């Protein structure tokens, strides 16, 4: 396991894909991370992201 501050993470790799985070704002980063999350959790994550980032 590797831990770095979110501002230093350019790529996140999971078994579901690669999220490219460089030069993206928080909304875009959230969408990228949701796209590589386990499919069973994506709907819940999108709902929570909308609550947090889209007033």
Buried (B, 14 or more C-beta within 10 A) or exposed (E): EEEEEEEEBEEBEEEEEEBEBEEBEEEEBBBBBBBBBEEEEBEEBBEEBEEEBEE
